[in-house]
Amino acid sequence: MSNKKADKPKLVHSKDVEARPQPGTPEFDAWLLKRAKERAEKYLTDEYDLGDDERGLLAGGYDRLLMSDEELAEEEEAMDQAQKQERRKHLKSVDSK
């Protein structure tokens, strides 16, 4: 049996610190624009798969990628219920007696 872990998708963010100009300078603005254009070209092409047509962009933890459709549906239902309760928490019940 192999000891290899399941292949994880590549992370978009790297913890490596890259040299950057001081924020607020014209050099920083030029560097930021160049960096944004490079990343847009890389990630917003048809060659780079960010998800599928049904679910859109991939977001969240690696565990979500391994969930079945039924588990995802249950989790989404629980999140919808929590969101409804969050919206109602400022309301008070009025009993007519």
Backbone as CSV, one residue per row, in Angstrom:
resi,resn,N_x,N_y,N_z,CA_x,CA_y,CA_z,C_x,C_y,C_z
1,MET,0.834,-1.186,0.000,0.000,0.000,0.000,0.873,1.241,0.000
2,SER,0.468,2.241,-0.688,1.252,3.459,-0.831,1.036,4.394,0.351
3,ASN,2.095,5.091,0.766,2.003,6.062,1.858,1.691,7.459,1.358
4,LYS,1.490,7.614,0.069,1.240,8.939,-0.487,-0.122,9.451,-0.041
5,LYS,-0.173,10.719,0.302,-1.449,11.358,0.629,-2.160,11.713,-0.670
6,ALA,-3.457,11.979,-0.568,-4.215,12.401,-1.745,-3.621,13.700,-2.280
7,ASP,-3.582,13.817,-3.593,-3.039,15.029,-4.197,-3.908,16.216,-3.824
8,LYS,-3.281,17.218,-3.235,-3.999,18.435,-2.878,-3.850,19.435,-4.006
9,PRO,-4.878,20.268,-4.207,-4.744,21.305,-5.232,-3.680,22.311,-4.838
10,LYS,-3.088,22.951,-5.834,-2.072,23.966,-5.557,-2.704,25.142,-4.844
11,LEU,-1.994,25.690,-3.892,-2.480,26.856,-3.181,-2.241,28.105,-4.017
12,VAL,-3.194,29.022,-3.987,-3.065,30.267,-4.734,-2.122,31.207,-4.000
13,HIS,-2.171,31.166,-2.681,-1.366,32.073,-1.868,-0.115,31.356,-1.378
14,SER,0.996,32.016,-1.425,2.255,31.466,-0.942,2.721,32.266,0.262
15,LYS,3.335,31.578,1.218,3.846,32.261,2.409,5.216,32.888,2.166
16,ASP,5.785,32.639,0.979,7.083,33.239,0.654,6.935,34.750,0.543
17,VAL,7.821,35.449,1.197,7.792,36.914,1.141,8.513,37.375,-0.112
18,GLU,7.822,38.171,-0.922,8.461,38.691,-2.122,8.841,40.149,-1.880
19,ALA,9.932,40.545,-2.506,10.398,41.924,-2.341,9.395,42.867,-2.973
20,ARG,9.011,43.884,-2.230,8.068,44.860,-2.759,8.477,46.254,-2.333
21,PRO,8.151,47.231,-3.153,8.477,48.617,-2.810,7.641,49.090,-1.609
22,GLN,8.028,50.190,-1.055,7.322,50.780,0.082,5.922,51.234,-0.356
23,PRO,4.860,50.838,0.362,3.509,51.294,0.011,3.401,52.816,0.027
24,GLY,2.588,53.340,-0.890,2.391,54.785,-0.984,3.334,55.473,-1.945
25,THR,4.240,54.724,-2.553,5.179,55.305,-3.507,4.729,54.971,-4.926
26,PRO,5.170,55.752,-5.909,4.832,55.433,-7.310,5.376,54.057,-7.736
27,GLU,6.527,53.668,-7.172,7.093,52.354,-7.495,6.168,51.237,-7.010
28,PHE,5.572,51.435,-5.832,4.649,50.437,-5.287,3.416,50.325,-6.174
29,ASP,2.868,51.463,-6.608,1.688,51.445,-7.466,1.974,50.721,-8.778
30,ALA,3.133,50.982,-9.367,3.514,50.316,-10.617,3.712,48.818,-10.388
31,TRP,4.360,48.467,-9.282,4.590,47.059,-8.949,3.259,46.337,-8.742
32,LEU,2.341,46.968,-8.030,1.047,46.364,-7.738,0.233,46.159,-9.018
33,LEU,0.232,47.137,-9.901,-0.493,47.021,-11.165,0.082,45.893,-12.014
34,LYS,1.404,45.821,-12.088,2.053,44.761,-12.863,1.712,43.391,-12.283
35,ARG,1.764,43.281,-10.970,1.467,42.015,-10.291,0.015,41.603,-10.520
36,ALA,-0.912,42.555,-10.432,-2.326,42.255,-10.636,-2.585,41.785,-12.070
37,LYS,-1.947,42.438,-13.050,-2.132,42.040,-14.441,-1.591,40.636,-14.690
38,GLU,-0.430,40.322,-14.110,0.153,38.997,-14.279,-0.760,37.926,-13.688
39,ARG,-1.279,38.197,-12.503,-2.156,37.218,-11.855,-3.481,37.072,-12.592
40,ALA,-4.014,38.174,-13.100,-5.266,38.095,-13.858,-5.071,37.260,-15.111
41,GLU,-3.961,37.473,-15.806,-3.678,36.680,-17.003,-3.569,35.199,-16.660
42,LYS,-2.984,34.908,-15.519,-2.782,33.510,-15.131,-4.091,32.838,-14.716
43,TYR,-4.859,33.486,-13.846,-6.021,32.833,-13.248,-7.316,33.001,-14.036
44,LEU,-7.413,34.007,-14.870,-8.662,34.256,-15.579,-8.608,33.811,-17.032
45,THR,-7.973,32.689,-17.264,-7.935,32.103,-18.600,-8.683,30.785,-18.574
46,ASP,-9.019,30.282,-19.742,-9.724,29.006,-19.827,-8.814,27.838,-19.456
47,GLU,-7.505,28.036,-19.541,-6.568,26.961,-19.238,-6.499,26.671,-17.739
48,TYR,-6.750,27.658,-16.905,-6.628,27.500,-15.454,-8.001,27.154,-14.892
49,ASP,-8.128,25.967,-14.319,-9.410,25.486,-13.819,-9.619,25.933,-12.379
50,LEU,-10.531,26.868,-12.163,-10.822,27.359,-10.815,-12.055,26.710,-10.213
51,GLY,-12.662,25.810,-10.896,-13.871,25.172,-10.385,-14.579,24.467,-11.513
52,ASP,-15.874,24.271,-11.334,-16.648,23.671,-12.403,-17.839,24.562,-12.736
53,ASP,-18.532,24.223,-13.797,-19.629,25.068,-14.272,-20.808,25.099,-13.308
54,GLU,-21.008,24.022,-12.546,-22.159,23.959,-11.650,-21.953,24.768,-10.381
55,ARG,-20.755,24.728,-9.823,-20.520,25.355,-8.528,-19.730,26.648,-8.590
56,GLY,-19.131,26.948,-9.705,-18.367,28.180,-9.828,-16.970,28.038,-9.250
57,LEU,-16.416,29.137,-8.759,-15.063,29.136,-8.221,-14.958,28.264,-6.981
58,LEU,-13.820,27.626,-6.825,-13.574,26.825,-5.636,-13.178,27.732,-4.484
59,ALA,-13.799,27.532,-3.364,-13.477,28.310,-2.172,-13.702,27.427,-0.964
60,GLY,-12.995,27.715,0.095,-13.165,26.927,1.308,-12.011,25.975,1.504
61,GLY,-12.158,25.126,2.480,-11.098,24.204,2.839,-11.025,23.003,1.916
62,TYR,-9.943,22.277,2.044,-9.722,21.075,1.244,-10.775,20.027,1.552
63,ASP,-11.279,20.014,2.796,-12.284,19.028,3.195,-13.558,19.144,2.361
64,ARG,-13.907,20.366,1.966,-15.119,20.560,1.157,-15.000,19.884,-0.204
65,LEU,-13.803,19.786,-0.725,-13.616,19.132,-2.017,-13.919,17.642,-1.934
66,LEU,-13.756,17.075,-0.756,-13.951,15.639,-0.576,-15.367,15.276,-0.142
67,MET,-16.212,16.278,0.119,-17.584,16.019,0.571,-18.450,15.540,-0.589
68,SER,-19.403,14.675,-0.250,-20.359,14.223,-1.261,-21.400,15.318,-1.483
69,ASP,-22.180,15.165,-2.545,-23.223,16.155,-2.833,-24.251,16.219,-1.706
70,GLU,-24.563,15.070,-1.086,-25.526,15.046,0.006,-24.986,15.813,1.220
71,GLU,-23.710,15.615,1.528,-23.101,16.326,2.656,-23.059,17.832,2.398
72,LEU,-22.749,18.207,1.160,-22.733,19.629,0.810,-24.125,20.237,0.923
73,ALA,-25.145,19.492,0.483,-26.519,19.992,0.564,-26.934,20.182,2.027
74,GLU,-26.571,19.223,2.897,-26.885,19.346,4.325,-26.192,20.563,4.930
75,GLU,-24.939,20.759,4.587,-24.192,21.890,5.133,-24.767,23.217,4.650
76,GLU,-25.137,23.278,3.380,-25.730,24.509,2.848,-27.071,24.804,3.511
77,GLU,-27.868,23.756,3.772,-29.147,23.938,4.457,-28.922,24.461,5.870
78,ALA,-27.939,23.916,6.565,-27.627,24.382,7.924,-27.162,25.833,7.900
79,MET,-26.365,26.203,6.903,-25.909,27.590,6.793,-27.071,28.527,6.487
80,ASP,-28.013,28.082,5.640,-29.192,28.902,5.350,-30.026,29.127,6.607
81,GLN,-30.228,28.066,7.397,-30.993,28.191,8.641,-30.304,29.145,9.615
82,ALA,-28.991,29.031,9.737,-28.243,29.913,10.640,-28.335,31.359,10.165
83,GLN,-28.308,31.558,8.877,-28.392,32.914,8.324,-29.772,33.514,8.591
84,LYS,-30.837,32.700,8.467,-32.184,33.177,8.755,-32.312,33.581,10.226
85,GLN,-31.758,32.756,11.116,-31.817,33.078,12.545,-31.016,34.338,12.850
86,GLU,-29.898,34.509,12.181,-29.066,35.701,12.398,-29.831,36.960,11.993
87,ARG,-30.587,36.861,10.910,-31.374,38.018,10.464,-32.496,38.362,11.441
88,ARG,-33.018,37.341,12.132,-34.165,37.553,13.023,-33.784,37.859,14.460
89,LYS,-32.516,37.807,14.804,-32.133,37.902,16.213,-32.491,39.246,16.846
90,HIS,-32.633,40.296,16.063,-32.986,41.600,16.621,-34.494,41.763,16.802
91,LEU,-35.279,40.820,16.273,-36.733,40.894,16.395,-37.182,40.299,17.724
92,LYS,-38.277,40.821,18.257,-38.824,40.312,19.515,-40.204,39.745,19.249
93,SER,-40.526,38.689,19.950,-41.821,38.057,19.826,-42.865,38.884,20.558
94,VAL,-44.012,39.095,19.923,-45.100,39.847,20.547,-46.286,38.891,20.684
95,ASP,-46.631,38.596,21.922,-47.767,37.715,22.184,-49.016,38.552,22.402
96,SER,-50.089,38.233,21.703,-51.347,38.960,21.941,-52.176,38.160,22.918
97,LYS,-52.437,38.722,24.105,-53.213,38.017,25.141,-54.447,38.787,25.467
